[in-house]
Amino acid sequence: MNTITNNILADQFGRVHDYLRISLTERCNLRCFYCMPEEGIALRPRSQFMAKNEVIEIAKIFVALGIKKIRLTGGEPLVRNDAKEIIEELSKLPIELAITTNGILVDKFIDTFKACNLNSVNVSLDSLQEKKMNAISRRNYFSTIIANIHTLLKENFHVKLNAVIMRGVNDDEITDFIEFTRENNAHFRFIEFMPFNGNKWDRSKGLSYKEIMTIVNGHFGEKVLKIEDKKNDTAKNYQIQGYKGTFAIISSVTNPFCDNCNRLRLTADGRMKNCLFSGTETNLLTALRMNKDILPLILESVWNKKEKRGGMVTAEDFSNPLLNQKNRSMIAIGG
């Protein structure tokens, strides 16, 4: 492999990429309808996915290229039998290590997270109502998820709670989500409903950044405080005066943040995606198994990253199913 001495993960628009999201599996113990098609996805042989040593080897190459943060995703990353070993190995790299999970198995990994200095945990939580959450996820794990969220908070983890806001589904809970941050130092993030293969997306089902803030301002008024967003932040961050936690809006649909994007993705089957919405992928795993240098493939993929949302520039582009359905389902990309 080539010797790499500096950060060269820049695209033709001058964006430098230092954040890699690695999906460990397409499998999940939930079936959330915005993520997984109702009929599920085809199960494939384990040989088609990255083994533990391949995850680590590819991660090391990205770190040598300047990646400073790795977030593990899925599917549900913690359902992998070797999830603990992968976390332990990645924690030896000079990076910030984080994870996105549905929360069901978190209690079994608390000690591992602590030992590996994994302090940032994102948990998907689309409703604070048990019946509704179970309907969205098509499973009955609500009480376990809530209990594990409180365990994370008690153990002083940095906890972000991700809610995909959908019209007529959970948009009536926006103020309830924010009220959760009154006594809990959690960071609720409202994610606009996005199009992926099989999730029956259309624009009318989602709420825009403006619509969400209209609801928030109408309820909380002058108590809504804007927080300074961090560099490369995908979210617009707020806090209610006097509350312990915060809330934010990720507006990928109505107000995208492509100009300062620093994120790359690696799917569980070893494909590199330079954008969440890109319909094209670069097969790193096959090249790695053929003992080829994957460095040129990585650099080419980064350089060819589109300026905006995988080439879907206008609102009309983004609403065109011939374009927005070229992508995988979310479960197969990595959350």
Residue frames relative to the residue before (quaternion, step in Angstrom):
aa qw qx qy qz dx dy dz
M 1.0000 0.0000 0.0000 0.0000 0.00 0.00 0.00
N 0.5745 -0.6037 0.4270 0.3509 3.55 -1.05 0.72
T 0.4444 -0.6502 0.5382 0.3001 3.55 -1.17 0.55
I 0.1445 -0.8025 0.5775 0.0394 3.55 -0.75 1.06
T 0.1201 -0.8439 0.5219 0.0307 3.55 -0.57 1.08
N 0.8105 0.1247 -0.0906 0.5651 3.60 1.16 -0.25
N 0.6573 -0.5134 0.3816 0.3984 3.52 -1.31 0.17
I 0.0560 0.8168 -0.5706 0.0643 3.58 -0.57 1.12
L 0.4528 0.6844 -0.4595 0.3398 3.59 1.17 0.39
A 0.3307 0.7266 -0.5223 0.2999 3.55 0.63 1.20
D 0.3221 -0.7381 0.5566 0.2044 3.57 -1.08 0.73
Q 0.7203 -0.4680 0.3029 0.4128 3.57 -1.31 0.07
F 0.6558 0.4730 -0.3130 0.4982 3.58 1.29 -0.08
G 0.5918 -0.6313 0.3322 0.3753 3.56 1.31 0.29
R 0.4775 0.6616 -0.4521 0.3604 3.58 1.23 0.18
V 0.2356 -0.7665 0.5858 0.1174 3.57 -0.88 1.00
H 0.2293 -0.8035 0.5432 0.0820 3.56 -0.82 1.05
D 0.0673 0.8151 -0.5685 0.0892 3.56 -0.65 1.16
Y 0.6545 0.4672 -0.2849 0.5216 3.58 1.29 0.32
L 0.0399 -0.8088 0.5859 -0.0312 3.58 -0.66 1.16
R 0.1760 -0.7530 0.6272 0.0925 3.55 -0.95 0.96
I 0.1062 -0.8064 0.5815 0.0149 3.56 -0.67 1.15
S 0.2465 -0.7502 0.5983 0.1361 3.56 -0.75 1.09
L 0.2874 -0.7868 0.5273 0.1427 3.57 -0.76 1.04
T 0.8109 -0.0159 0.0445 0.5833 3.59 1.15 -0.48
E 0.4045 -0.6723 0.5581 0.2700 3.55 -1.29 0.41
R 0.5662 0.6127 -0.3773 0.4021 3.57 1.25 -0.17
C 0.0093 0.7908 -0.6113 0.0272 3.54 -1.15 0.65
N 0.3921 -0.7150 0.5276 0.2382 3.55 -1.17 0.61
L 0.6454 0.3800 -0.3462 0.5650 3.57 1.31 0.46
R 0.2595 -0.7588 0.5787 0.1483 3.57 -1.30 0.25
C 0.0474 0.8443 -0.5318 0.0451 3.60 0.91 0.90
F 0.4763 -0.7466 0.3859 0.2583 3.56 -0.62 1.15
Y 0.6452 0.5104 -0.3412 0.4547 3.61 1.13 -0.45
C 0.6967 0.4592 -0.2435 0.4944 3.56 1.30 -0.35
M 0.8070 0.1755 -0.0600 0.5606 3.56 0.87 -0.98
P 0.5025 -0.6410 0.4788 0.3278 3.61 -0.89 0.85
E 0.6385 -0.5642 0.3624 0.3776 3.56 -1.10 0.71
E 0.7069 0.4472 -0.2550 0.4851 3.56 1.05 -0.78
G 0.5117 -0.6363 0.4173 0.3989 3.57 1.32 -0.03
I 0.4092 -0.6627 0.5426 0.3147 3.56 -1.29 -0.30
A 0.6153 -0.5746 0.3902 0.3728 3.54 -1.16 0.59
L 0.3704 -0.7051 0.5613 0.2249 3.54 -0.97 0.92
R 0.1612 -0.8045 0.5691 0.0539 3.54 -0.90 0.95
P 0.6403 -0.5238 0.3766 0.4170 3.61 -1.16 0.41
R 0.6035 -0.5883 0.4079 0.3512 3.56 -1.10 0.74
S 0.5959 0.6038 -0.3528 0.3949 3.58 1.12 -0.66
Q 0.6349 0.5398 -0.3302 0.4434 3.60 1.20 -0.41
F 0.6915 0.4478 -0.2648 0.5012 3.58 1.28 -0.15
M 0.6342 -0.5467 0.3881 0.3850 3.54 -1.24 0.44
A 0.3354 -0.6930 0.6018 0.2122 3.54 -1.02 0.87
K 0.7209 -0.4519 0.2938 0.4356 3.56 -1.26 0.33
N 0.6908 0.4799 -0.2956 0.4529 3.59 0.80 -0.97
E 0.6403 0.5194 -0.3274 0.4616 3.61 1.10 -0.61
V 0.5924 0.5462 -0.3569 0.4725 3.58 1.08 -0.69
I 0.6969 0.4775 -0.2734 0.4600 3.55 0.84 -1.02
E 0.6599 0.5191 -0.3178 0.4406 3.60 0.89 -0.89
I 0.6801 0.4656 -0.2979 0.4815 3.58 0.88 -0.89
A 0.6217 0.5433 -0.3425 0.4484 3.59 0.99 -0.78
K 0.6447 0.5296 -0.3242 0.4459 3.60 0.94 -0.83
I 0.6325 0.5225 -0.3318 0.4657 3.58 1.04 -0.75
F 0.6573 0.4975 -0.3083 0.4748 3.59 0.95 -0.84
V 0.6428 0.5156 -0.3300 0.4606 3.60 0.96 -0.80
A 0.6355 0.5210 -0.3262 0.4673 3.59 1.02 -0.76
L 0.6715 0.4843 -0.2771 0.4876 3.57 1.23 -0.53
G 0.7038 -0.4961 0.2631 0.4351 3.58 1.22 0.09
I 0.4178 0.6890 -0.4913 0.3306 3.60 1.20 0.17
K 0.1622 -0.8179 0.5505 0.0406 3.55 -0.79 1.10
K 0.7742 0.1964 -0.1218 0.5892 3.58 1.25 -0.33
I 0.0619 -0.7663 0.6390 0.0253 3.54 -1.06 0.87
R 0.0950 -0.7697 0.6299 0.0420 3.53 -0.93 0.98
L 0.2986 -0.7486 0.5695 0.1613 3.57 -0.86 1.00
T 0.0144 -0.8001 0.5981 -0.0443 3.55 -0.89 1.00
G 0.2243 -0.7465 0.5960 0.1930 3.54 -1.33 -0.27
G 0.3827 0.1527 0.8797 0.2374 1.69 -1.80 -1.69
E 0.5569 -0.5250 0.4720 0.4376 3.50 -1.16 -0.67
P 0.3711 -0.7873 0.4407 0.2194 3.61 -0.22 1.24
L 0.6861 0.5182 -0.2986 0.4142 3.58 1.02 -0.72
V 0.5524 0.5911 -0.4224 0.4088 3.63 1.19 0.02
R 0.5162 0.6226 -0.4331 0.3979 3.61 1.22 -0.19
N 0.5225 -0.6644 0.4390 0.3048 3.56 -0.90 0.91
D 0.7609 0.3415 -0.1892 0.5183 3.57 1.11 -0.68
A 0.2386 0.8024 -0.5156 0.1828 3.60 1.17 0.48
K 0.6376 0.5396 -0.3259 0.4429 3.58 0.96 -0.87
E 0.6805 0.4894 -0.2888 0.4626 3.59 0.89 -0.94
I 0.6369 0.5234 -0.3291 0.4606 3.59 1.02 -0.77
I 0.6439 0.5142 -0.3170 0.4696 3.57 0.95 -0.88
E 0.6593 0.5157 -0.3093 0.4513 3.57 0.92 -0.90
E 0.6826 0.4812 -0.2944 0.4646 3.61 0.91 -0.85
L 0.6688 0.4938 -0.3077 0.4628 3.59 0.91 -0.86
S 0.6223 0.5663 -0.3457 0.4153 3.59 1.07 -0.66
K 0.5960 0.5666 -0.3589 0.4415 3.60 1.24 -0.28
L 0.5962 0.5679 -0.3605 0.4383 3.59 1.26 -0.30
P 0.5266 -0.6481 0.4458 0.3225 3.62 -1.14 0.54
I 0.4282 0.6831 -0.4578 0.3748 3.55 0.60 1.23
E 0.4406 -0.5745 0.5866 0.3630 3.50 -1.43 0.01
L 0.1592 -0.8037 0.5705 0.0571 3.56 -0.73 1.08
A 0.0258 0.7932 -0.6041 0.0719 3.57 -0.87 1.02
I 0.1903 -0.7837 0.5812 0.1085 3.57 -1.28 0.19
T 0.1856 -0.7243 0.6481 0.1446 3.53 -1.27 0.55
T 0.0342 0.8171 -0.5641 0.1142 3.56 -0.69 1.14
N 0.4802 -0.6367 0.5003 0.3372 3.56 -1.25 0.24
G 0.5654 -0.6761 0.3351 0.3331 3.56 1.31 0.09
I 0.5073 0.6969 -0.4151 0.2911 3.58 1.17 -0.36
L 0.7940 0.3070 -0.1431 0.5049 3.60 0.93 -0.88
V 0.3297 0.8026 -0.4591 0.1906 3.58 1.29 0.02
D 0.6512 0.5523 -0.3359 0.3977 3.60 0.87 -0.88
K 0.6519 0.5171 -0.3081 0.4612 3.58 1.17 -0.56
F 0.7393 0.4044 -0.2102 0.4957 3.60 1.26 -0.27
I 0.3490 0.7659 -0.4869 0.2337 3.60 1.23 0.04
D 0.6890 0.4783 -0.2910 0.4603 3.59 0.81 -0.96
T 0.6288 0.5276 -0.3309 0.4656 3.59 1.04 -0.74
F 0.6365 0.5294 -0.3264 0.4562 3.57 0.93 -0.92
K 0.6755 0.4994 -0.2948 0.4554 3.57 0.88 -0.96
A 0.6812 0.5012 -0.2907 0.4475 3.56 0.85 -0.97
C 0.7398 0.4015 -0.2044 0.4997 3.57 1.14 -0.70
N 0.4474 -0.7161 0.4361 0.3112 3.56 1.29 0.24
L 0.3691 0.6824 -0.5252 0.3496 3.56 1.04 0.83
N 0.0340 -0.8689 0.4921 -0.0403 3.55 0.00 1.34
S 0.7123 0.4327 -0.2425 0.4965 3.58 1.21 -0.46
V 0.0272 0.8048 -0.5872 0.0816 3.56 -0.59 1.21
N 0.1612 -0.7659 0.6179 0.0749 3.54 -0.78 1.11
V 0.0842 -0.7968 0.5981 0.0190 3.58 -0.86 0.98
S 0.3747 -0.7136 0.5470 0.2260 3.56 -0.90 0.94
L 0.1332 0.7777 -0.5996 0.1339 3.57 -0.76 1.07
D 0.0887 -0.8652 0.4935 0.0018 3.56 0.02 1.32
S 0.7904 0.0826 -0.0963 0.5993 3.57 1.26 0.05
L 0.3437 -0.7084 0.5764 0.2186 3.53 -1.24 0.58
Q 0.6048 0.5207 -0.3441 0.4947 3.54 1.34 0.15
E 0.4981 -0.7109 0.4067 0.2848 3.56 -0.60 1.16
K 0.6789 0.4986 -0.3053 0.4442 3.59 0.79 -0.96
K 0.6837 0.4814 -0.2861 0.4680 3.56 0.93 -0.89
M 0.6460 0.5190 -0.3258 0.4551 3.59 0.92 -0.86
N 0.6640 0.4975 -0.3067 0.4665 3.57 0.95 -0.82
A 0.6315 0.5221 -0.3312 0.4680 3.59 1.11 -0.65
I 0.6533 0.5080 -0.3116 0.4670 3.59 0.97 -0.85
S 0.7599 0.3917 -0.1976 0.4798 3.56 0.90 -0.98
R 0.3215 -0.7755 0.4731 0.2672 3.58 1.32 -0.27
R 0.6710 0.3846 -0.2941 0.5616 3.55 1.21 0.63
N 0.4035 -0.7349 0.5049 0.2054 3.61 -1.26 0.31
Y 0.3230 0.7612 -0.4941 0.2687 3.56 0.54 1.23
F 0.2719 0.8217 -0.4809 0.1399 3.59 1.24 0.16
S 0.6988 0.4813 -0.2937 0.4402 3.60 0.73 -1.03
T 0.6298 0.5277 -0.3304 0.4644 3.59 1.05 -0.73
I 0.6574 0.5169 -0.3070 0.4544 3.58 0.92 -0.92
I 0.6693 0.4985 -0.2973 0.4638 3.59 0.86 -0.96
A 0.6513 0.5166 -0.3163 0.4571 3.58 0.93 -0.88
N 0.6937 0.4752 -0.2831 0.4612 3.58 0.93 -0.86
I 0.5759 0.5536 -0.3761 0.4695 3.60 1.15 -0.52
H 0.6794 0.4773 -0.2893 0.4763 3.57 0.90 -0.89
T 0.5992 0.5414 -0.3603 0.4669 3.60 1.11 -0.58
L 0.6480 0.5144 -0.3128 0.4664 3.58 0.94 -0.88
L 0.6627 0.5009 -0.3047 0.4660 3.58 0.93 -0.88
K 0.6458 0.5231 -0.3123 0.4603 3.58 0.98 -0.87
E 0.7197 0.4254 -0.2358 0.4955 3.58 1.07 -0.78
N 0.5034 -0.7210 0.3687 0.3014 3.58 1.33 0.38
F 0.2964 0.7159 -0.5605 0.2924 3.56 0.97 0.86
H 0.4624 -0.6140 0.5483 0.3293 3.56 -1.29 0.43
V 0.0509 -0.8504 0.5220 -0.0423 3.55 -0.20 1.32
K 0.0665 -0.7563 0.6504 0.0214 3.52 -0.87 1.08
L 0.1896 -0.7754 0.5961 0.0864 3.56 -0.92 0.95
N 0.1850 -0.8197 0.5386 0.0615 3.56 -0.58 1.19
A 0.0090 -0.7872 0.6160 -0.0274 3.56 -0.77 1.08
V 0.2629 -0.7263 0.6134 0.1647 3.58 -0.78 1.03
I 0.2452 -0.8073 0.5235 0.1187 3.57 -0.47 1.22
M 0.0079 -0.8137 0.5770 -0.0704 3.55 -0.65 1.21
R 0.5047 -0.6802 0.4502 0.2826 3.54 -0.83 1.04
G 0.8294 0.1775 -0.1589 0.5054 3.54 -0.88 1.00
V 0.6569 0.4692 -0.3093 0.5027 3.57 1.31 0.06
N 0.8216 -0.1100 0.1079 0.5488 3.58 0.55 -1.14
D 0.3813 0.7381 -0.4857 0.2718 3.62 1.20 0.25
D 0.6070 0.5516 -0.3545 0.4490 3.59 1.23 -0.35
E 0.6647 0.5078 -0.2968 0.4607 3.61 1.27 -0.11
I 0.3581 0.7691 -0.4835 0.2158 3.60 1.24 -0.02
T 0.7048 0.4381 -0.2810 0.4821 3.60 0.82 -0.89
D 0.6023 0.5437 -0.3611 0.4595 3.61 1.13 -0.55
F 0.6101 0.5432 -0.3426 0.4640 3.58 1.03 -0.79
I 0.6797 0.4840 -0.2884 0.4696 3.56 0.91 -0.93
E 0.6205 0.5451 -0.3407 0.4492 3.59 1.04 -0.73
F 0.5616 0.5994 -0.3823 0.4234 3.58 1.17 -0.55
T 0.6780 0.4967 -0.2866 0.4599 3.59 1.13 -0.65
R 0.4328 0.6994 -0.4721 0.3172 3.60 1.22 -0.03
E 0.8194 0.1769 -0.0641 0.5415 3.59 0.77 -1.02
N 0.6964 0.4222 -0.2670 0.5152 3.59 1.28 -0.07
N 0.3569 -0.7408 0.5309 0.2046 3.56 -0.81 1.00
A 0.3175 0.7224 -0.5282 0.3134 3.52 0.68 1.23
H 0.3201 -0.7429 0.5643 0.1648 3.53 -1.25 0.47
F 0.1637 -0.8143 0.5538 0.0583 3.55 -0.10 1.33
R 0.0767 -0.8018 0.5924 0.0175 3.56 -0.86 0.98
F 0.2365 -0.7736 0.5776 0.1092 3.53 -0.77 1.10
I 0.1382 -0.8142 0.5633 0.0255 3.56 -0.56 1.20
E 0.4348 -0.6869 0.5148 0.2722 3.55 -0.83 0.96
F 0.5400 -0.6228 0.4723 0.3122 3.55 -1.07 0.86
M 0.1105 -0.8328 0.5424 -0.0049 3.59 -0.62 1.21
P 0.5018 -0.6803 0.4507 0.2869 3.61 -1.10 0.64
F 0.1328 0.7464 -0.6458 0.0905 3.54 -0.97 0.99
N 0.6942 -0.4938 0.3169 0.4168 3.52 -1.19 0.49
G 0.8574 0.1972 -0.1525 0.4503 3.54 -0.88 1.00
N 0.6496 0.5481 -0.3478 0.3957 3.65 1.15 -0.06
K 0.4398 -0.7495 0.4212 0.2598 3.58 1.32 0.38
W 0.1925 0.8171 -0.5155 0.1717 3.55 1.00 0.86
D 0.1924 0.7017 -0.6860 0.0028 3.46 -1.34 0.49
R 0.6880 -0.5403 0.2962 0.3833 3.52 -1.15 0.70
S 0.6353 0.5706 -0.3382 0.3954 3.60 1.01 -0.77
K 0.6331 0.5530 -0.3317 0.4282 3.60 1.17 -0.45
G 0.7062 0.4568 -0.2604 0.4740 3.57 1.21 -0.41
L 0.3375 -0.6922 0.5897 0.2432 3.55 -1.31 0.29
S 0.4196 -0.7126 0.5093 0.2384 3.54 -0.94 0.90
Y 0.6859 -0.4390 0.3825 0.4365 3.53 -1.35 0.21
K 0.6675 0.5116 -0.3015 0.4492 3.59 0.90 -0.94
E 0.6627 0.5034 -0.3109 0.4590 3.58 0.94 -0.86
I 0.6474 0.5147 -0.3257 0.4581 3.58 0.95 -0.84
M 0.6929 0.4716 -0.2850 0.4650 3.58 0.88 -0.91
T 0.5761 0.5628 -0.3820 0.4532 3.61 1.13 -0.49
I 0.6475 0.5029 -0.3038 0.4853 3.56 1.02 -0.85
V 0.6723 0.5089 -0.2956 0.4491 3.57 0.88 -0.98
N 0.6993 0.4671 -0.2752 0.4658 3.59 0.82 -0.99
G 0.6305 0.5429 -0.3326 0.4439 3.57 1.07 -0.70
H 0.7140 0.4416 -0.2498 0.4824 3.57 1.10 -0.68
F 0.8087 0.3027 -0.1278 0.4879 3.59 0.82 -1.03
G 0.2837 -0.8159 0.4726 0.1745 3.59 1.24 -0.27
E 0.8550 -0.1350 0.1135 0.4878 3.56 -0.97 -0.91
K 0.5458 0.6207 -0.4015 0.3945 3.60 1.24 -0.11
V 0.5511 0.6036 -0.3971 0.4175 3.60 1.29 -0.19
L 0.0800 -0.8123 0.5777 -0.0024 3.57 -0.62 1.17
K 0.3475 -0.7191 0.5593 0.2219 3.58 -0.92 0.88
I 0.2134 -0.7589 0.6059 0.1070 3.56 -0.98 0.95
E 0.5312 -0.6258 0.4611 0.3371 3.56 -1.03 0.75
D 0.3692 -0.7371 0.5264 0.2080 3.56 -0.81 1.05
K 0.4751 -0.6651 0.4982 0.2893 3.55 -1.11 0.73
K 0.6489 -0.4950 0.3993 0.4177 3.55 -1.28 0.36
N 0.8413 0.1282 -0.1458 0.5045 3.57 -0.99 0.96
D 0.3752 0.7362 -0.4920 0.2742 3.60 1.20 0.30
T 0.3640 -0.7304 0.5372 0.2131 3.57 -0.98 0.86
A 0.7208 0.4479 -0.2200 0.4810 3.56 1.23 -0.41
K 0.3233 -0.6698 0.6261 0.2342 3.52 -1.31 0.50
N 0.2102 -0.8601 0.4635 0.0353 3.53 -0.38 1.33
Y 0.0357 -0.7938 0.6057 -0.0419 3.54 -1.07 0.91
Q 0.1069 -0.7554 0.6396 0.0939 3.50 -1.38 0.21
I 0.3692 -0.6773 0.5811 0.2593 3.53 -1.19 0.58
Q 0.5598 -0.6411 0.4091 0.3289 3.56 -0.78 1.04
G 0.8197 0.2264 -0.1900 0.4907 3.56 -0.80 1.06
Y 0.5915 0.5711 -0.3731 0.4299 3.60 1.23 -0.18
K 0.5379 -0.6504 0.4406 0.3058 3.58 -1.10 0.71
G 0.7745 0.3271 -0.1621 0.5167 3.57 0.98 -0.85
T 0.3997 -0.6931 0.5478 0.2444 3.54 -1.34 -0.18
F 0.1752 -0.7470 0.6134 0.1871 3.54 -1.34 -0.07
A 0.1017 -0.7961 0.5961 0.0243 3.53 -1.24 0.46
I 0.2747 -0.7356 0.5939 0.1751 3.55 -1.31 0.33
I 0.1668 -0.7516 0.6325 0.0846 3.54 -0.94 0.99
S 0.0820 -0.8606 0.5019 -0.0271 3.55 -0.16 1.35
S 0.0139 -0.8538 0.5200 -0.0210 3.57 0.70 1.11
V 0.6957 0.4808 -0.2667 0.4622 3.58 1.12 -0.66
T 0.8291 0.2832 -0.1215 0.4664 3.57 0.58 -1.14
N 0.7986 0.0978 -0.0471 0.5920 3.59 1.16 -0.43
P 0.0479 -0.8662 0.4969 0.0243 3.60 0.64 1.13
F 0.3600 -0.7495 0.5370 0.1424 3.51 -1.26 0.67
C 0.1903 0.8511 -0.4727 0.1266 3.56 1.16 0.69
D 0.5745 0.6475 -0.3797 0.3263 3.59 1.04 -0.71
N 0.8039 0.2201 -0.1123 0.5410 3.59 1.01 -0.74
C 0.2572 0.7964 -0.5114 0.1953 3.58 1.16 0.56
N 0.0727 -0.8037 0.5905 0.0118 3.58 -0.93 0.94
R 0.5439 0.6722 -0.3464 0.3638 3.58 1.32 0.29
L 0.0648 -0.7421 0.6661 0.0369 3.50 -1.24 0.74
R 0.2286 -0.7864 0.5624 0.1139 3.56 -1.20 0.50
L 0.1258 -0.7484 0.6468 0.0757 3.52 -1.23 0.68
T 0.3136 -0.7737 0.5229 0.1719 3.57 -0.54 1.17
A 0.6801 -0.5116 0.3414 0.3990 3.56 -1.26 0.39
D 0.7113 0.4045 -0.2577 0.5138 3.59 1.18 -0.50
G 0.6398 -0.6241 0.2978 0.3354 3.53 1.18 0.68
R 0.4745 0.6316 -0.4660 0.3984 3.55 1.13 0.65
M 0.3164 -0.7395 0.5651 0.1833 3.54 -1.00 0.87
K 0.0980 -0.7607 0.6405 0.0394 3.55 -0.99 0.97
N 0.2967 -0.7810 0.5218 0.1725 3.57 -0.69 1.03
C 0.7692 0.1278 -0.0945 0.6190 3.58 1.35 -0.08
L 0.5881 -0.5897 0.4248 0.3549 3.55 -1.05 0.75
F 0.7634 0.3872 -0.1906 0.4806 3.58 0.99 -0.86
S 0.4452 0.7106 -0.4525 0.3033 3.58 1.22 0.03
G 0.3431 -0.7379 0.5466 0.1978 3.55 -1.01 0.84
T 0.6728 0.4558 -0.2890 0.5061 3.57 1.29 -0.06
E 0.1158 -0.7887 0.6030 0.0302 3.55 -1.18 0.65
T 0.2926 -0.7361 0.5832 0.1798 3.55 -1.27 0.42
N 0.3306 -0.7839 0.4980 0.1680 3.57 -0.58 1.18
L 0.1200 -0.8167 0.5637 0.0310 3.57 -0.16 1.29
L 0.6428 0.5729 -0.3386 0.3795 3.58 0.96 -0.83
T 0.6564 0.5041 -0.3191 0.4618 3.58 0.90 -0.88
A 0.6517 0.5113 -0.3117 0.4655 3.56 0.97 -0.87
L 0.6371 0.5313 -0.3248 0.4542 3.58 0.98 -0.85
R 0.6934 0.4810 -0.2783 0.4587 3.57 0.92 -0.92
M 0.6601 0.4617 -0.2956 0.5135 3.58 1.26 -0.35
N 0.4627 -0.7106 0.4080 0.3383 3.56 1.38 0.22
K 0.3889 0.6969 -0.4985 0.3386 3.55 1.08 0.75
D 0.5243 -0.6060 0.4908 0.3419 3.56 -1.21 0.50
I 0.2340 -0.8069 0.5266 0.1301 3.60 -0.52 1.13
L 0.4186 0.7300 -0.4572 0.2877 3.58 1.25 -0.13
P 0.6800 0.4753 -0.3240 0.4547 3.67 0.76 -0.86
L 0.6217 0.5447 -0.3410 0.4478 3.59 1.06 -0.70
I 0.6474 0.5157 -0.3121 0.4664 3.56 0.98 -0.87
L 0.6871 0.4953 -0.2875 0.4471 3.56 0.83 -1.01
E 0.6489 0.5154 -0.3184 0.4604 3.58 1.00 -0.82
S 0.6456 0.5245 -0.3191 0.4541 3.57 0.97 -0.84
V 0.6581 0.5007 -0.3092 0.4697 3.58 0.92 -0.90
W 0.6693 0.5187 -0.3060 0.4352 3.57 0.85 -0.98
N 0.7322 0.4392 -0.2296 0.4672 3.59 1.02 -0.81
K 0.3496 0.7417 -0.5013 0.2763 3.58 1.23 0.20
K 0.4558 -0.6941 0.4899 0.2655 3.56 -0.92 0.97
E 0.6246 -0.5694 0.3854 0.3703 3.54 -1.19 0.52
K 0.8231 0.0404 0.0347 0.5653 3.55 1.01 -0.79
R 0.8831 -0.1266 0.0761 0.4453 3.56 -1.02 0.98
G 0.7104 -0.4834 0.2742 0.4318 3.58 0.71 1.05
G 0.7189 -0.4284 0.2369 0.4935 3.57 1.18 0.54
M 0.5715 0.5529 -0.3918 0.4628 3.59 1.27 -0.07
V 0.1101 -0.8696 0.4806 0.0260 3.54 0.28 1.32
T 0.7842 0.3138 -0.1630 0.5098 3.57 0.75 -1.04
A 0.6579 -0.4862 0.3945 0.4185 3.54 -1.32 0.23
E 0.6262 0.5398 -0.3298 0.4557 3.57 1.10 -0.72
D 0.6139 0.5361 -0.3371 0.4713 3.57 1.05 -0.79
F 0.7024 0.4974 -0.2691 0.4322 3.52 0.82 -1.07
S 0.6997 0.4548 -0.2637 0.4838 3.58 1.13 -0.62
N 0.5496 0.6249 -0.3849 0.3992 3.59 1.29 -0.14
P 0.3676 -0.7633 0.4804 0.2267 3.63 -0.43 1.14
L 0.5764 0.5752 -0.3861 0.4335 3.60 1.16 -0.41
L 0.7070 0.4058 -0.2408 0.5268 3.56 1.27 -0.45
N 0.7638 0.4101 -0.2382 0.4377 3.59 0.68 -1.04
Q 0.6789 0.4632 -0.3083 0.4790 3.60 1.22 -0.18
K 0.4244 0.6838 -0.4797 0.3495 3.60 1.25 0.28
N 0.6081 0.5864 -0.3302 0.4210 3.54 1.25 -0.46
R 0.5880 -0.5308 0.4597 0.4015 3.57 -1.33 0.09
S 0.5816 -0.4770 0.4788 0.4527 3.51 -1.35 -0.11
M 0.6466 -0.5502 0.3572 0.3895 3.58 -1.15 0.58
I 0.6182 0.5692 -0.3471 0.4165 3.58 0.99 -0.79
A 0.7160 0.4456 -0.2413 0.4802 3.58 1.14 -0.70
I 0.6202 0.5202 -0.3449 0.4752 3.58 1.28 -0.18
G 0.4403 -0.6375 0.5029 0.3833 3.52 0.79 -1.09
G 0.4479 -0.7544 0.4191 0.2336 3.56 -0.60 1.15
